[in-house]
């Protein structure tokens, strides 16, 4: 149970106070945000409807515990940052956190989420529960293929987000195979990959965050989620070329 808690929460937050969160210092190398794929449906919705609807589908690591956990988790921070960077655009990010769910279980729930939210973009965070449950790599790939097809057939873009990085669990569980599969599936489907695993490892190795002690540092949890939300916002704006589109429409 302790290992499960450490893997799924990694940087858990128990928020009993309402103190201001320090501005995070979390530079993101361009290599983590660049993509050969475009978010065409995002561009179209923002341009035509002046709104952006995003669904976040993930496990427990896409949320934070505590009474105020949801408003400090990365989906909420993503919504706030996008709203700031896209003035005049109504941004709605709807999280769907399914603790301990495998990719197969999440793929099965996608049709209902798509019908309810009608998003232009689905951010699908996967891999952790599959690795923990030793799901066969080929089954994992098949679930991702099925889920991505479901999203694209609903006229929405996809960002695949891989698992969190934790020095505590790196030696206990090899997630590299699952991360490689996610990268392959993203390339095969023309989807965007958000490499959370690599980015958090880079922050840890570079001294931005000490993730070795993160399980007991709840303020750090909030700051890491804030940084992930900011990085996601930058990737979305870049892959949908929204800066260029908005410059053209405001001339």
Secondary structure, 3 states (H helix, E strand, C coil): CHHHHHHHHCCCCCCCCCCCCCCCCCCCCHHHCCCCCCCHHHHHHHHHHCEEEEEEEECHHHCCCCCCHHHHCHHHHHHHHHHHHCCCCEEEEEEEECCCCCHHHHHHHHHHHHHHHCCCEEEEECCHHHHHCCCCHHHHHHHHHHHHHHHHHCCCEEEEECCCCCHHHHCCCCCHHHHHHHHHHHHHHCCEEECHHHHHHHHHHCCCCCHHHHHHCHHHHHHHHHHHHHHHHHHHHHHCCHHHHHHHHCC
